[in-house]
Amino acid sequence: MARYAITAPHDGDEQIGDVTLTDGRATATDPGEGVLLYLRRHGYTVEPLDDEPDGPPDAKSAGRSATRNKRG
């Protein structure tokens, strides 16, 4: 469950997707990815409140492995 603090670029009350902002602020739990993209594109500040990274806990990096055979 991911939580986000959202701040609008203006004051006021509004509803964007499943996020309700009051006086330009909201705390959202598991908003959809489309809502997060919309908010960021339109100048809203979106800050994760949880320490857990997005995605499943067993997600691996797509980079190269740290151990490689050295050429001699």
All heavy atoms as TSV, in Angstrom:
chain	resi	resn	atom	element	x	y	z
A	1	MET	N	N	0.856	-1.163	0.000
A	1	MET	CA	C	0.000	0.000	0.000
A	1	MET	C	C	0.908	1.235	0.000
A	1	MET	O	O	1.683	1.460	0.906
A	1	MET	CB	C	-0.883	-0.040	1.246
A	1	MET	CG	C	-1.802	1.103	1.355
A	1	MET	SD	S	-3.131	0.990	2.566
A	1	MET	CE	C	-2.494	0.055	3.902
A	2	ALA	N	N	0.811	2.022	-1.052
A	2	ALA	CA	C	1.648	3.212	-1.197
A	2	ALA	C	C	0.829	4.459	-0.870
A	2	ALA	O	O	-0.306	4.599	-1.298
A	2	ALA	CB	C	2.182	3.303	-2.617
A	3	ARG	N	N	1.450	5.347	-0.087
A	3	ARG	CA	C	0.783	6.606	0.273
A	3	ARG	C	C	1.606	7.769	-0.246
A	3	ARG	O	O	2.829	7.710	-0.267
A	3	ARG	CB	C	0.640	6.711	1.798
A	3	ARG	CG	C	-0.281	5.683	2.371
A	3	ARG	CD	C	-0.428	5.746	3.893
A	3	ARG	NE	N	0.677	6.373	4.582
A	3	ARG	CZ	C	0.535	7.435	5.395
A	3	ARG	NH1	N	-0.638	7.941	5.636
A	3	ARG	NH2	N	1.581	7.955	5.988
A	4	TYR	N	N	0.907	8.827	-0.646
A	4	TYR	CA	C	1.553	10.004	-1.219
A	4	TYR	C	C	0.977	11.276	-0.623
A	4	TYR	O	O	-0.229	11.362	-0.391
A	4	TYR	CB	C	1.333	10.051	-2.740
A	4	TYR	CG	C	1.943	8.892	-3.474
A	4	TYR	CD1	C	1.222	7.721	-3.673
A	4	TYR	CD2	C	3.235	8.962	-3.963
A	4	TYR	CE1	C	1.778	6.649	-4.346
A	4	TYR	CE2	C	3.796	7.900	-4.635
A	4	TYR	CZ	C	3.064	6.743	-4.818
A	4	TYR	OH	O	3.618	5.689	-5.476
A	5	ALA	N	N	1.839	12.265	-0.404
A	5	ALA	CA	C	1.404	13.618	-0.046
A	5	ALA	C	C	1.384	14.403	-1.349
A	5	ALA	O	O	2.368	14.428	-2.093
A	5	ALA	CB	C	2.369	14.252	0.936
A	6	ILE	N	N	0.254	15.026	-1.647
A	6	ILE	CA	C	0.085	15.746	-2.904
A	6	ILE	C	C	-0.231	17.207	-2.601
A	6	ILE	O	O	-1.078	17.499	-1.762
A	6	ILE	CB	C	-1.047	15.115	-3.732
A	6	ILE	CG1	C	-0.684	13.657	-4.031
A	6	ILE	CG2	C	-1.289	15.900	-5.014
A	6	ILE	CD1	C	-1.809	12.840	-4.575
A	7	THR	N	N	0.490	18.095	-3.288
A	7	THR	CA	C	0.267	19.535	-3.135
A	7	THR	C	C	0.001	20.121	-4.510
A	7	THR	O	O	0.788	19.923	-5.442
A	7	THR	CB	C	1.498	20.210	-2.500
A	7	THR	OG1	O	1.804	19.559	-1.272
A	7	THR	CG2	C	1.227	21.678	-2.238
A	8	ALA	N	N	-1.099	20.845	-4.632
A	8	ALA	CA	C	-1.480	21.475	-5.902
A	8	ALA	C	C	-0.666	22.744	-6.120
A	8	ALA	O	O	-0.201	23.367	-5.159
A	8	ALA	CB	C	-2.966	21.800	-5.893
A	9	PRO	N	N	-0.516	23.155	-7.376
A	9	PRO	CA	C	0.176	24.411	-7.655
A	9	PRO	C	C	-0.681	25.634	-7.339
A	9	PRO	O	O	-0.244	26.757	-7.549
A	9	PRO	CB	C	0.484	24.321	-9.157
A	9	PRO	CG	C	-0.532	23.382	-9.701
A	9	PRO	CD	C	-0.862	22.434	-8.591
A	10	HIS	N	N	-1.886	25.405	-6.831
A	10	HIS	CA	C	-2.813	26.487	-6.481
A	10	HIS	C	C	-3.641	26.041	-5.279
A	10	HIS	O	O	-3.692	24.864	-4.948
A	10	HIS	CB	C	-3.740	26.790	-7.656
A	10	HIS	CG	C	-4.383	25.554	-8.206
A	10	HIS	ND1	N	-5.321	24.821	-7.516
A	10	HIS	CD2	C	-4.179	24.895	-9.365
A	10	HIS	CE1	C	-5.690	23.779	-8.236
A	10	HIS	NE2	N	-5.005	23.789	-9.364
A	11	ASP	N	N	-4.252	26.984	-4.590
A	11	ASP	CA	C	-5.139	26.637	-3.475
A	11	ASP	C	C	-6.525	26.323	-4.024
A	11	ASP	O	O	-6.890	26.765	-5.102
A	11	ASP	CB	C	-5.243	27.801	-2.481
A	11	ASP	CG	C	-3.944	28.018	-1.723
A	11	ASP	OD1	O	-3.162	27.053	-1.602
A	11	ASP	OD2	O	-3.717	29.148	-1.274
A	12	GLY	N	N	-7.273	25.565	-3.257
A	12	GLY	CA	C	-8.645	25.273	-3.667
A	12	GLY	C	C	-8.959	23.802	-3.479
A	12	GLY	O	O	-8.084	22.984	-3.231
A	13	ASP	N	N	-10.232	23.496	-3.603
A	13	ASP	CA	C	-10.710	22.131	-3.460
A	13	ASP	C	C	-10.995	21.565	-4.848
A	13	ASP	O	O	-11.548	22.256	-5.701
A	13	ASP	CB	C	-12.007	22.094	-2.637
A	13	ASP	CG	C	-11.807	22.646	-1.232
A	13	ASP	OD1	O	-10.649	22.764	-0.789
A	13	ASP	OD2	O	-12.811	22.964	-0.579
A	14	GLU	N	N	-10.581	20.313	-5.068
A	14	GLU	CA	C	-10.853	19.675	-6.346
A	14	GLU	C	C	-10.736	18.168	-6.221
A	14	GLU	O	O	-10.161	17.653	-5.265
A	14	GLU	CB	C	-9.909	20.192	-7.435
A	14	GLU	CG	C	-8.440	19.938	-7.165
A	14	GLU	CD	C	-7.550	20.563	-8.219
A	14	GLU	OE1	O	-7.843	20.436	-9.420
A	14	GLU	OE2	O	-6.549	21.191	-7.837
A	15	GLN	N	N	-11.294	17.486	-7.191
A	15	GLN	CA	C	-11.255	16.030	-7.258
A	15	GLN	C	C	-10.560	15.652	-8.554
A	15	GLN	O	O	-10.964	16.082	-9.633
A	15	GLN	CB	C	-12.678	15.471	-7.258
A	15	GLN	CG	C	-12.765	13.973	-7.389
A	15	GLN	CD	C	-12.622	13.266	-6.059
A	15	GLN	OE1	O	-12.981	13.820	-5.028
A	15	GLN	NE2	N	-12.100	12.068	-6.083
A	16	ILE	N	N	-9.490	14.865	-8.455
A	16	ILE	CA	C	-8.786	14.374	-9.633
A	16	ILE	C	C	-8.706	12.859	-9.487
A	16	ILE	O	O	-8.005	12.351	-8.609
A	16	ILE	CB	C	-7.384	14.992	-9.757
A	16	ILE	CG1	C	-7.505	16.498	-9.897
A	16	ILE	CG2	C	-6.646	14.379	-10.935
A	16	ILE	CD1	C	-6.196	17.230	-9.881
A	17	GLY	N	N	-9.433	12.158	-10.316
A	17	GLY	CA	C	-9.514	10.706	-10.182
A	17	GLY	C	C	-10.079	10.362	-8.821
A	17	GLY	O	O	-11.129	10.863	-8.427
A	18	ASP	N	N	-9.358	9.542	-8.081
A	18	ASP	CA	C	-9.812	9.169	-6.736
A	18	ASP	C	C	-9.125	9.989	-5.649
A	18	ASP	O	O	-9.168	9.634	-4.477
A	18	ASP	CB	C	-9.618	7.676	-6.501
A	18	ASP	CG	C	-8.176	7.220	-6.695
A	18	ASP	OD1	O	-7.345	8.036	-7.137
A	18	ASP	OD2	O	-7.883	6.046	-6.410
A	19	VAL	N	N	-8.484	11.094	-6.028
A	19	VAL	CA	C	-7.778	11.957	-5.073
A	19	VAL	C	C	-8.601	13.222	-4.847
A	19	VAL	O	O	-8.947	13.928	-5.793
A	19	VAL	CB	C	-6.380	12.336	-5.599
A	19	VAL	CG1	C	-5.682	13.294	-4.647
A	19	VAL	CG2	C	-5.540	11.081	-5.807
A	20	THR	N	N	-8.918	13.502	-3.585
A	20	THR	CA	C	-9.653	14.717	-3.223
A	20	THR	C	C	-8.696	15.680	-2.543
A	20	THR	O	O	-8.135	15.366	-1.497
A	20	THR	CB	C	-10.817	14.383	-2.271
A	20	THR	OG1	O	-11.677	13.447	-2.919
A	20	THR	CG2	C	-11.598	15.625	-1.918
A	21	LEU	N	N	-8.495	16.841	-3.154
A	21	LEU	CA	C	-7.626	17.861	-2.582
A	21	LEU	C	C	-8.478	18.899	-1.870
A	21	LEU	O	O	-9.487	19.360	-2.416
A	21	LEU	CB	C	-6.792	18.529	-3.667
A	21	LEU	CG	C	-5.717	17.629	-4.289
A	21	LEU	CD1	C	-6.191	17.077	-5.599
A	21	LEU	CD2	C	-4.444	18.402	-4.466
A	22	THR	N	N	-8.068	19.261	-0.664
A	22	THR	CA	C	-8.734	20.294	0.125
A	22	THR	C	C	-7.703	21.374	0.415
A	22	THR	O	O	-6.627	21.081	0.940
A	22	THR	CB	C	-9.273	19.705	1.442
A	22	THR	OG1	O	-10.143	18.614	1.135
A	22	THR	CG2	C	-10.023	20.743	2.241
A	23	ASP	N	N	-8.016	22.592	0.031
A	23	ASP	CA	C	-7.077	23.715	0.156
A	23	ASP	C	C	-5.747	23.394	-0.533
A	23	ASP	O	O	-4.675	23.789	-0.066
A	23	ASP	CB	C	-6.839	24.084	1.617
A	23	ASP	CG	C	-8.086	24.637	2.283
A	23	ASP	OD1	O	-8.881	25.290	1.577
A	23	ASP	OD2	O	-8.272	24.411	3.494
A	24	GLY	N	N	-5.815	22.651	-1.634
A	24	GLY	CA	C	-4.626	22.353	-2.428
A	24	GLY	C	C	-3.755	21.233	-1.897
A	24	GLY	O	O	-2.653	21.032	-2.388
A	25	ARG	N	N	-4.245	20.472	-0.904
A	25	ARG	CA	C	-3.439	19.393	-0.327
A	25	ARG	C	C	-4.256	18.119	-0.180
A	25	ARG	O	O	-5.455	18.161	0.039
A	25	ARG	CB	C	-2.911	19.788	1.041
A	25	ARG	CG	C	-1.991	20.993	0.998
A	25	ARG	CD	C	-1.402	21.287	2.370
A	25	ARG	NE	N	-0.579	22.461	2.337
A	25	ARG	CZ	C	0.695	22.481	1.944
A	25	ARG	NH1	N	1.259	21.374	1.557
A	25	ARG	NH2	N	1.384	23.597	1.942
A	26	ALA	N	N	-3.541	16.977	-0.280
A	26	ALA	CA	C	-4.202	15.688	-0.097
A	26	ALA	C	C	-3.173	14.644	0.329
A	26	ALA	O	O	-1.980	14.788	0.060
A	26	ALA	CB	C	-4.876	15.237	-1.374
A	27	THR	N	N	-3.652	13.618	0.989
A	27	THR	CA	C	-2.878	12.407	1.236
A	27	THR	C	C	-3.638	11.291	0.546
A	27	THR	O	O	-4.817	11.077	0.816
A	27	THR	CB	C	-2.758	12.110	2.738
A	27	THR	OG1	O	-2.114	13.216	3.370
A	27	THR	CG2	C	-1.945	10.853	2.976
A	28	ALA	N	N	-2.991	10.619	-0.379
A	28	ALA	CA	C	-3.659	9.597	-1.174
A	28	ALA	C	C	-3.033	8.237	-0.906
A	28	ALA	O	O	-1.816	8.112	-0.788
A	28	ALA	CB	C	-3.549	9.934	-2.653
A	29	THR	N	N	-3.880	7.228	-0.812
A	29	THR	CA	C	-3.433	5.849	-0.636
A	29	THR	C	C	-3.717	5.086	-1.920
A	29	THR	O	O	-4.861	5.004	-2.360
A	29	THR	CB	C	-4.166	5.177	0.543
A	29	THR	OG1	O	-3.932	5.955	1.719
A	29	THR	CG2	C	-3.670	3.769	0.761
A	30	ASP	N	N	-2.681	4.561	-2.504
A	30	ASP	CA	C	-2.763	3.787	-3.741
A	30	ASP	C	C	-3.534	4.481	-4.860
A	30	ASP	O	O	-4.460	3.908	-5.438
A	30	ASP	CB	C	-3.378	2.409	-3.471
A	30	ASP	CG	C	-2.424	1.483	-2.735
A	30	ASP	OD1	O	-1.201	1.653	-2.891
A	30	ASP	OD2	O	-2.907	0.604	-2.009
A	31	PRO	N	N	-3.166	5.723	-5.205
A	31	PRO	CA	C	-3.812	6.329	-6.371
A	31	PRO	C	C	-3.346	5.583	-7.618
A	31	PRO	O	O	-2.264	4.998	-7.625
A	31	PRO	CB	C	-3.304	7.766	-6.358
A	31	PRO	CG	C	-1.998	7.695	-5.657
A	31	PRO	CD	C	-2.135	6.586	-4.648
A	32	GLY	N	N	-4.121	5.606	-8.642
A	32	GLY	CA	C	-3.733	4.924	-9.877
A	32	GLY	C	C	-2.510	5.562	-10.511
A	32	GLY	O	O	-2.223	6.747	-10.309
A	33	GLU	N	N	-1.777	4.774	-11.289
A	33	GLU	CA	C	-0.577	5.288	-11.957
A	33	GLU	C	C	-0.926	6.439	-12.900
A	33	GLU	O	O	-0.189	7.398	-13.016
A	33	GLU	CB	C	0.120	4.164	-12.732
A	33	GLU	CG	C	1.449	4.559	-13.307
A	33	GLU	CD	C	2.491	4.925	-12.258
A	33	GLU	OE1	O	2.448	4.407	-11.139
A	33	GLU	OE2	O	3.363	5.760	-12.572
A	34	GLY	N	N	-2.080	6.351	-13.557
A	34	GLY	CA	C	-2.516	7.425	-14.446
A	34	GLY	C	C	-2.762	8.725	-13.702
A	34	GLY	O	O	-2.443	9.800	-14.193
A	35	VAL	N	N	-3.317	8.628	-12.492
A	35	VAL	CA	C	-3.556	9.818	-11.673
A	35	VAL	C	C	-2.220	10.445	-11.281
A	35	VAL	O	O	-2.042	11.659	-11.371
A	35	VAL	CB	C	-4.397	9.471	-10.424
A	35	VAL	CG1	C	-4.472	10.656	-9.473
A	35	VAL	CG2	C	-5.783	9.021	-10.827
A	36	LEU	N	N	-1.254	9.628	-10.871
A	36	LEU	CA	C	0.068	10.145	-10.503
A	36	LEU	C	C	0.737	10.832	-11.695
A	36	LEU	O	O	1.327	11.912	-11.548
A	36	LEU	CB	C	0.951	9.026	-9.971
A	36	LEU	CG	C	0.540	8.415	-8.641
A	36	LEU	CD1	C	1.425	7.228	-8.307
A	36	LEU	CD2	C	0.563	9.446	-7.530
A	37	LEU	N	N	0.646	10.233	-12.864
A	37	LEU	CA	C	1.231	10.842	-14.062
A	37	LEU	C	C	0.561	12.179	-14.377
A	37	LEU	O	O	1.232	13.164	-14.691
A	37	LEU	CB	C	1.097	9.896	-15.256
A	37	LEU	CG	C	1.978	8.656	-15.219
A	37	LEU	CD1	C	1.587	7.698	-16.332
A	37	LEU	CD2	C	3.441	9.027	-15.313
A	38	TYR	N	N	-0.753	12.223	-14.289
A	38	TYR	CA	C	-1.498	13.455	-14.551
A	38	TYR	C	C	-1.062	14.552	-13.581
A	38	TYR	O	O	-0.783	15.687	-13.990
A	38	TYR	CB	C	-3.003	13.208	-14.407
A	38	TYR	CG	C	-3.815	14.470	-14.553
A	38	TYR	CD1	C	-4.279	14.866	-15.794
A	38	TYR	CD2	C	-4.098	15.275	-13.450
A	38	TYR	CE1	C	-5.016	16.037	-15.939
A	38	TYR	CE2	C	-4.828	16.441	-13.579
A	38	TYR	CZ	C	-5.280	16.819	-14.826
A	38	TYR	OH	O	-5.991	17.982	-14.962
A	39	LEU	N	N	-1.013	14.213	-12.294
A	39	LEU	CA	C	-0.650	15.207	-11.286
A	39	LEU	C	C	0.742	15.767	-11.546
A	39	LEU	O	O	0.953	16.984	-11.511
A	39	LEU	CB	C	-0.731	14.579	-9.886
A	39	LEU	CG	C	-2.132	14.188	-9.410
A	39	LEU	CD1	C	-2.043	13.341	-8.149
A	39	LEU	CD2	C	-2.992	15.415	-9.185
A	40	ARG	N	N	1.697	14.893	-11.820
A	40	ARG	CA	C	3.073	15.356	-12.056
A	40	ARG	C	C	3.165	16.209	-13.313
A	40	ARG	O	O	3.873	17.225	-13.332
A	40	ARG	CB	C	4.004	14.148	-12.145
A	40	ARG	CG	C	4.199	13.481	-10.803
A	40	ARG	CD	C	5.115	12.283	-10.892
A	40	ARG	NE	N	5.352	11.722	-9.579
A	40	ARG	CZ	C	5.214	10.443	-9.283
A	40	ARG	NH1	N	4.849	9.576	-10.207
A	40	ARG	NH2	N	5.453	10.010	-8.059
A	41	ARG	N	N	2.463	15.822	-14.366
A	41	ARG	CA	C	2.495	16.591	-15.615
A	41	ARG	C	C	1.891	17.976	-15.477
A	41	ARG	O	O	2.229	18.883	-16.230
A	41	ARG	CB	C	1.725	15.850	-16.703
A	41	ARG	CG	C	2.473	14.744	-17.333
A	41	ARG	CD	C	1.694	14.204	-18.519
A	41	ARG	NE	N	2.169	12.881	-18.830
A	41	ARG	CZ	C	1.401	11.852	-19.130
A	41	ARG	NH1	N	0.093	11.998	-19.171
A	41	ARG	NH2	N	1.917	10.688	-19.398
A	42	HIS	N	N	0.967	18.117	-14.533
A	42	HIS	CA	C	0.268	19.393	-14.379
A	42	HIS	C	C	0.776	20.220	-13.205
A	42	HIS	O	O	0.094	21.117	-12.724
A	42	HIS	CB	C	-1.244	19.148	-14.272
A	42	HIS	CG	C	-1.830	18.704	-15.568
A	42	HIS	ND1	N	-1.856	17.383	-15.953
A	42	HIS	CD2	C	-2.363	19.411	-16.588
A	42	HIS	CE1	C	-2.402	17.297	-17.154
A	42	HIS	NE2	N	-2.717	18.513	-17.566
A	43	GLY	N	N	1.987	19.929	-12.737
A	43	GLY	CA	C	2.641	20.792	-11.762
A	43	GLY	C	C	2.343	20.509	-10.300
A	43	GLY	O	O	2.711	21.305	-9.438
A	44	TYR	N	N	1.689	19.404	-10.011
A	44	TYR	CA	C	1.425	19.027	-8.617
A	44	TYR	C	C	2.686	18.386	-8.039
A	44	TYR	O	O	3.417	17.698	-8.743
A	44	TYR	CB	C	0.273	18.026	-8.528
A	44	TYR	CG	C	-1.065	18.596	-8.917
A	44	TYR	CD1	C	-1.384	18.829	-10.256
A	44	TYR	CD2	C	-2.017	18.897	-7.960
A	44	TYR	CE1	C	-2.610	19.349	-10.623
A	44	TYR	CE2	C	-3.256	19.425	-8.314
A	44	TYR	CZ	C	-3.534	19.642	-9.646
A	44	TYR	OH	O	-4.753	20.157	-9.994
A	45	THR	N	N	2.937	18.617	-6.760
A	45	THR	CA	C	4.046	17.963	-6.078
A	45	THR	C	C	3.530	16.651	-5.512
A	45	THR	O	O	2.531	16.629	-4.799
A	45	THR	CB	C	4.574	18.845	-4.925
A	45	THR	OG1	O	4.966	20.106	-5.469
A	45	THR	CG2	C	5.744	18.200	-4.229
A	46	VAL	N	N	4.209	15.557	-5.855
A	46	VAL	CA	C	3.815	14.220	-5.400
A	46	VAL	C	C	4.997	13.629	-4.641
A	46	VAL	O	O	6.047	13.383	-5.225
A	46	VAL	CB	C	3.431	13.322	-6.597
A	46	VAL	CG1	C	3.059	11.935	-6.113
A	46	VAL	CG2	C	2.301	13.934	-7.395
A	47	GLU	N	N	4.824	13.441	-3.329
A	47	GLU	CA	C	5.900	12.921	-2.486
A	47	GLU	C	C	5.477	11.606	-1.850
A	47	GLU	O	O	4.443	11.548	-1.194
A	47	GLU	CB	C	6.220	13.915	-1.375
A	47	GLU	CG	C	6.695	15.245	-1.874
A	47	GLU	CD	C	6.923	16.215	-0.729
A	47	GLU	OE1	O	7.472	15.794	0.302
A	47	GLU	OE2	O	6.519	17.372	-0.876
A	48	PRO	N	N	6.269	10.537	-2.041
A	48	PRO	CA	C	5.940	9.272	-1.382
A	48	PRO	C	C	6.098	9.404	0.130
A	48	PRO	O	O	7.044	10.031	0.602
A	48	PRO	CB	C	6.943	8.279	-1.949
A	48	PRO	CG	C	7.852	9.033	-2.830
A	48	PRO	CD	C	7.430	10.453	-2.888
A	49	LEU	N	N	5.170	8.840	0.878
A	49	LEU	CA	C	5.228	8.882	2.336
A	49	LEU	C	C	5.765	7.585	2.926
A	49	LEU	O	O	6.147	7.550	4.089
A	49	LEU	CB	C	3.836	9.162	2.915
A	49	LEU	CG	C	3.244	10.510	2.562
A	49	LEU	CD1	C	1.828	10.616	3.108
A	49	LEU	CD2	C	4.102	11.634	3.103
A	50	ASP	N	N	5.797	6.532	2.150
A	50	ASP	CA	C	6.263	5.235	2.631
A	50	ASP	C	C	7.728	5.050	2.285
A	50	ASP	O	O	8.225	5.594	1.301
A	50	ASP	CB	C	5.451	4.105	2.004
A	50	ASP	CG	C	3.973	4.229	2.335
A	50	ASP	OD1	O	3.660	4.647	3.464
A	50	ASP	OD2	O	3.149	3.915	1.466
A	51	ASP	N	N	8.422	4.240	3.085
A	51	ASP	CA	C	9.824	3.960	2.836
A	51	ASP	C	C	10.020	2.879	1.793
A	51	ASP	O	O	11.102	2.703	1.269
A	51	ASP	CB	C	10.522	3.535	4.123
A	51	ASP	CG	C	10.611	4.678	5.115
A	51	ASP	OD1	O	10.566	5.840	4.677
A	51	ASP	OD2	O	10.718	4.410	6.320
A	52	GLU	N	N	8.967	2.118	1.496
A	52	GLU	CA	C	9.083	1.022	0.550
A	52	GLU	C	C	9.128	1.564	-0.869
A	52	GLU	O	O	8.373	2.450	-1.225
A	52	GLU	CB	C	7.896	0.080	0.682
A	52	GLU	CG	C	7.813	-0.579	2.026
A	52	GLU	CD	C	6.584	-1.464	2.143
A	52	GLU	OE1	O	5.980	-1.769	1.101
A	52	GLU	OE2	O	6.247	-1.823	3.262
A	53	PRO	N	N	10.017	1.016	-1.712
A	53	PRO	CA	C	10.039	1.446	-3.104
A	53	PRO	C	C	8.810	0.926	-3.838
A	53	PRO	O	O	8.178	-0.032	-3.409
A	53	PRO	CB	C	11.313	0.796	-3.651
A	53	PRO	CG	C	11.549	-0.378	-2.765
A	53	PRO	CD	C	11.003	0.017	-1.406
A	54	ASP	N	N	8.470	1.571	-4.959
A	54	ASP	CA	C	7.347	1.097	-5.770
A	54	ASP	C	C	7.696	-0.262	-6.364
A	54	ASP	O	O	8.842	-0.543	-6.661
A	54	ASP	CB	C	7.051	2.078	-6.904
A	54	ASP	CG	C	6.462	3.376	-6.395
A	54	ASP	OD1	O	6.011	3.393	-5.233
A	54	ASP	OD2	O	6.455	4.355	-7.152
A	55	GLY	N	N	6.704	-1.080	-6.537
A	55	GLY	CA	C	6.899	-2.386	-7.148
A	55	GLY	C	C	7.015	-3.474	-6.106
A	55	GLY	O	O	7.076	-3.224	-4.909
A	56	PRO	N	N	7.049	-4.708	-6.570
A	56	PRO	CA	C	7.123	-5.829	-5.642
A	56	PRO	C	C	8.454	-5.851	-4.904
A	56	PRO	O	O	9.471	-5.404	-5.442
A	56	PRO	CB	C	6.966	-7.059	-6.539
A	56	PRO	CG	C	7.259	-6.582	-7.916
A	56	PRO	CD	C	6.976	-5.115	-7.949
A	57	PRO	N	N	8.486	-6.354	-3.666
A	57	PRO	CA	C	9.719	-6.332	-2.886
A	57	PRO	C	C	10.828	-7.176	-3.472
A	57	PRO	O	O	11.982	-6.972	-3.178
A	57	PRO	CB	C	9.299	-6.869	-1.517
A	57	PRO	CG	C	7.975	-7.497	-1.713
A	57	PRO	CD	C	7.380	-6.904	-2.954
A	58	ASP	N	N	10.509	-8.139	-4.340
A	58	ASP	CA	C	11.541	-8.997	-4.902
A	58	ASP	C	C	12.003	-8.520	-6.277
A	58	ASP	O	O	12.665	-9.245	-6.996
A	58	ASP	CB	C	11.050	-10.443	-4.985
A	58	ASP	CG	C	9.826	-10.582	-5.880
A	58	ASP	OD1	O	9.184	-9.565	-6.183
A	58	ASP	OD2	O	9.512	-11.705	-6.269
A	59	ALA	N	N	11.659	-7.304	-6.655
A	59	ALA	CA	C	12.069	-6.771	-7.954
A	59	ALA	C	C	13.583	-6.614	-7.983
A	59	ALA	O	O	14.193	-6.140	-7.042
A	59	ALA	CB	C	11.399	-5.429	-8.219
A	60	LYS	N	N	14.186	-7.039	-9.091
A	60	LYS	CA	C	15.640	-6.970	-9.223
A	60	LYS	C	C	16.015	-5.853	-10.174
A	60	LYS	O	O	15.242	-5.475	-11.045
A	60	LYS	CB	C	16.177	-8.293	-9.757
A	60	LYS	CG	C	15.986	-9.436	-8.789
A	60	LYS	CD	C	16.576	-10.696	-9.344
A	60	LYS	CE	C	16.372	-11.837	-8.372
A	60	LYS	NZ	N	16.903	-13.080	-8.880
A	61	SER	N	N	17.200	-5.348	-10.005
A	61	SER	CA	C	17.711	-4.309	-10.882
A	61	SER	C	C	17.885	-4.866	-12.291
A	61	SER	O	O	18.238	-6.027	-12.474
A	61	SER	CB	C	19.051	-3.807	-10.349
A	61	SER	OG	O	19.645	-2.935	-11.276
A	62	ALA	N	N	17.675	-4.017	-13.273
A	62	ALA	CA	C	17.824	-4.443	-14.659
A	62	ALA	C	C	19.267	-4.289	-15.132
A	62	ALA	O	O	19.585	-4.610	-16.262
A	62	ALA	CB	C	16.898	-3.627	-15.549
A	63	GLY	N	N	20.147	-3.809	-14.268
A	63	GLY	CA	C	21.539	-3.577	-14.646
A	63	GLY	C	C	22.364	-4.851	-14.661
A	63	GLY	O	O	21.890	-5.950	-14.409
A	64	ARG	N	N	23.640	-4.709	-14.963
A	64	ARG	CA	C	24.543	-5.846	-15.000
A	64	ARG	C	C	24.861	-6.341	-13.602
A	64	ARG	O	O	24.798	-5.598	-12.638
A	64	ARG	CB	C	25.854	-5.456	-15.676
A	64	ARG	CG	C	25.711	-5.190	-17.134
A	64	ARG	CD	C	27.053	-4.874	-17.691
A	64	ARG	NE	N	27.238	-5.643	-18.910
A	64	ARG	CZ	C	28.351	-5.638	-19.596
A	64	ARG	NH1	N	29.369	-4.934	-19.193
A	64	ARG	NH2	N	28.445	-6.333	-20.689
A	65	SER	N	N	25.255	-7.554	-13.523
A	65	SER	CA	C	25.651	-8.145	-12.257
A	65	SER	C	C	26.947	-7.505	-11.776
A	65	SER	O	O	27.805	-7.114	-12.565
A	65	SER	CB	C	25.856	-9.657	-12.435
A	65	SER	OG	O	26.392	-10.216	-11.278
A	66	ALA	N	N	27.110	-7.410	-10.467
A	66	ALA	CA	C	28.308	-6.800	-9.896
A	66	ALA	C	C	29.540	-7.689	-10.078
A	66	ALA	O	O	30.659	-7.215	-10.055
A	66	ALA	CB	C	28.085	-6.505	-8.420
A	67	THR	N	N	29.344	-8.986	-10.222
A	67	THR	CA	C	30.479	-9.888	-10.388
A	67	THR	C	C	30.648	-10.208	-11.863
A	67	THR	O	O	29.728	-10.629	-12.549
A	67	THR	CB	C	30.278	-11.193	-9.599
A	67	THR	OG1	O	29.076	-11.808	-10.037
A	67	THR	CG2	C	30.200	-10.910	-8.115
A	68	ARG	N	N	31.860	-9.982	-12.336
A	68	ARG	CA	C	32.191	-10.292	-13.744
A	68	ARG	C	C	33.545	-10.948	-13.773
A	68	ARG	O	O	34.413	-10.678	-12.934
A	68	ARG	CB	C	32.232	-9.016	-14.568
A	68	ARG	CG	C	30.905	-8.380	-14.754
A	68	ARG	CD	C	30.939	-7.145	-15.620
A	68	ARG	NE	N	32.084	-7.011	-16.496
A	68	ARG	CZ	C	32.443	-5.882	-17.081
A	68	ARG	NH1	N	31.763	-4.796	-16.865
A	68	ARG	NH2	N	33.476	-5.822	-17.879
A	69	ASN	N	N	33.736	-11.774	-14.744
A	69	ASN	CA	C	35.064	-12.367	-14.929
A	69	ASN	C	C	35.983	-11.315	-15.554
A	69	ASN	O	O	35.609	-10.656	-16.515
A	69	ASN	CB	C	34.995	-13.580	-15.857
A	69	ASN	CG	C	34.253	-14.722	-15.207
A	69	ASN	OD1	O	34.218	-14.824	-13.995
A	69	ASN	ND2	N	33.677	-15.597	-16.018
A	70	LYS	N	N	37.175	-11.198	-14.968
A	70	LYS	CA	C	38.131	-10.242	-15.523
A	70	LYS	C	C	38.918	-10.911	-16.618
A	70	LYS	O	O	39.266	-12.067	-16.550
A	70	LYS	CB	C	39.090	-9.758	-14.434
A	70	LYS	CG	C	38.423	-8.921	-13.402
A	70	LYS	CD	C	39.432	-8.407	-12.405
A	70	LYS	CE	C	38.738	-7.535	-11.365
A	70	LYS	NZ	N	39.697	-7.039	-10.374
A	71	ARG	N	N	39.192	-10.132	-17.657
A	71	ARG	CA	C	40.028	-10.669	-18.751
A	71	ARG	C	C	41.488	-10.631	-18.331
A	71	ARG	O	O	41.922	-9.704	-17.682
A	71	ARG	CB	C	39.836	-9.849	-20.012
A	71	ARG	CG	C	38.459	-10.001	-20.588
A	71	ARG	CD	C	38.363	-9.258	-21.873
A	71	ARG	NE	N	37.031	-9.446	-22.442
A	71	ARG	CZ	C	36.652	-8.908	-23.571
A	71	ARG	NH1	N	37.477	-8.155	-24.259
A	71	ARG	NH2	N	35.445	-9.125	-24.030
A	72	GLY	N	N	42.204	-11.629	-18.708
A	72	GLY	CA	C	43.599	-11.728	-18.283
A	72	GLY	C	C	44.525	-11.457	-19.313
A	72	GLY	O	O	45.203	-10.785	-19.813
